[in-house]
């Protein structure tokens, strides 16, 4: 009896200690797999957090010269680490090419499927799988 009560108290304590859980969404709720896009730009910010890693890229429109900041959602940190990523893989100021799917709501956001480092970075030409829920491609 004492074991059951103690076990229950430990379980309750663990539940309360975890705090609030971040909301999670499905790929299909926010992104459109039928609208693929590839962007090339300069990394401006990296947020290495759960439940998804986000990075932001300044992309210059070839026709107008206008620069727009795009957000790119990748998978969770642990999923990226299994694919060769580290928290410092993307560096501010580095040029990258990112392939993914557009946001359904028309905002400048994509669900990244793969990221290619350009020749100006520390890992020139390397392409990494973004470990996102929308990634279905096998990256070489």
C-alpha positions as CSV (number, residue, x, y, z in Angstrom):
1,X,0.0,0.0,0.0
2,X,2.8,2.4,0.9
3,X,4.5,1.6,-2.4
4,X,1.3,2.5,-4.4
5,X,0.9,5.8,-2.6
6,X,4.6,6.7,-2.9
7,X,4.5,5.8,-6.6
8,X,1.4,7.9,-7.2
9,X,3.0,10.9,-5.4
10,X,6.2,10.5,-7.5
11,X,4.1,10.4,-10.7
12,X,2.1,13.4,-9.7
13,X,5.3,15.3,-8.8
14,X,6.8,14.5,-12.2
15,X,3.6,15.6,-14.0
16,X,3.6,19.0,-12.1
17,X,7.3,19.5,-12.6
18,X,7.1,19.4,-16.4
19,X,5.3,22.7,-16.6
20,X,3.3,23.8,-19.6
21,X,3.8,21.9,-22.9
22,X,4.3,23.8,-26.1
23,X,1.5,23.4,-28.7
24,X,2.3,21.3,-31.7
25,X,0.7,21.4,-35.1
26,X,0.5,19.1,-38.1
27,X,2.3,19.9,-41.4
28,X,-1.0,19.9,-43.3
29,X,-2.6,22.4,-41.0
30,X,-0.1,25.1,-41.8
31,X,1.8,24.2,-45.0
32,X,0.8,23.2,-48.5
33,X,2.8,20.2,-50.0
34,X,1.4,21.1,-53.4
35,X,3.2,24.5,-53.3
36,X,7.0,23.7,-53.2
37,X,9.4,26.6,-53.1
38,X,13.2,27.0,-53.2
39,X,14.7,30.2,-51.7
40,X,18.3,31.4,-51.6
41,X,19.3,34.0,-49.1
42,X,21.3,35.1,-46.1
43,X,20.7,33.7,-42.6
44,X,19.6,36.4,-40.2
45,X,18.4,34.5,-37.2
46,X,18.4,30.9,-35.8
47,X,16.1,29.7,-33.0
48,X,17.3,26.3,-31.8
49,X,14.3,25.4,-29.7
50,X,11.6,22.8,-29.2
51,X,9.3,21.7,-30.7
52,X,10.8,23.0,-33.9
53,X,14.0,24.8,-35.0
54,X,13.3,28.0,-37.0
55,X,15.7,30.0,-39.0
56,X,15.2,33.2,-41.0
57,X,16.6,34.2,-44.3
58,X,16.8,37.5,-46.2
59,X,15.8,36.7,-49.8
60,X,16.3,39.3,-52.6
61,X,13.7,39.4,-55.4
62,X,15.7,39.3,-58.7
63,X,13.1,41.4,-60.5
64,X,12.4,44.1,-58.0
65,X,15.5,44.0,-55.8
66,X,13.3,44.0,-52.7
67,X,14.6,42.0,-49.7
68,X,12.1,40.0,-47.7
69,X,12.8,38.0,-44.5
70,X,11.4,34.5,-44.7
71,X,11.0,32.1,-41.8
72,X,11.8,28.4,-42.3
73,X,10.6,25.7,-39.9
74,X,12.6,22.6,-39.5
75,X,12.2,19.5,-37.3
76,X,13.0,19.2,-33.6
77,X,16.6,19.6,-32.4
78,X,17.0,15.9,-31.6
79,X,15.8,15.0,-35.2
80,X,18.2,17.5,-36.7
81,X,21.1,16.2,-34.6
82,X,20.5,12.7,-35.9
83,X,20.9,14.1,-39.4
84,X,24.2,15.8,-38.8
85,X,23.0,19.2,-37.6
86,X,24.4,21.1,-34.6
87,X,23.1,24.2,-32.9
88,X,25.9,26.2,-34.8
89,X,25.5,24.6,-38.2
90,X,23.7,27.7,-39.6
91,X,25.5,30.9,-39.0
92,X,24.2,34.4,-39.2
93,X,25.4,36.0,-42.5
94,X,25.9,32.7,-44.3
95,X,24.2,32.1,-47.6
96,X,21.9,29.0,-47.9
97,X,19.4,27.5,-50.3
98,X,16.3,26.1,-48.6
99,X,13.7,23.9,-50.3
100,X,10.3,23.4,-48.7
101,X,6.6,24.0,-48.8
102,X,4.8,27.4,-48.6
103,X,2.6,28.4,-45.7
104,X,-1.1,28.1,-46.5
105,X,-2.0,31.5,-45.0
106,X,0.3,33.4,-47.5
107,X,2.9,34.5,-44.9
108,X,6.5,34.4,-45.7
109,X,7.1,31.1,-44.0
110,X,8.0,27.7,-45.3
111,X,8.4,24.2,-43.9
112,X,11.9,23.3,-44.9
113,X,12.7,19.9,-46.4
114,X,16.4,20.4,-47.1
115,X,19.0,23.1,-46.7
116,X,22.1,23.5,-48.8
117,X,25.1,25.5,-47.6
118,X,26.7,27.7,-50.2
119,X,30.4,27.9,-51.0
120,X,30.7,30.9,-48.6
121,X,30.0,28.8,-45.5
122,X,32.1,26.4,-43.4
123,X,30.4,23.4,-45.1
124,X,30.3,24.4,-48.8
125,X,27.8,22.5,-51.0
126,X,26.6,20.3,-48.2
127,X,22.9,19.5,-48.2
128,X,21.2,18.5,-44.9
129,X,17.7,17.0,-44.4
130,X,15.6,19.5,-42.3
131,X,13.9,16.7,-40.3
132,X,10.6,18.4,-40.8
133,X,7.2,16.8,-40.7
134,X,6.8,17.7,-44.4
135,X,10.1,16.1,-45.5
136,X,9.5,13.2,-47.7
137,X,12.6,13.4,-49.9
138,X,15.8,11.5,-49.3
139,X,18.7,13.9,-49.3
140,X,22.0,12.8,-50.9
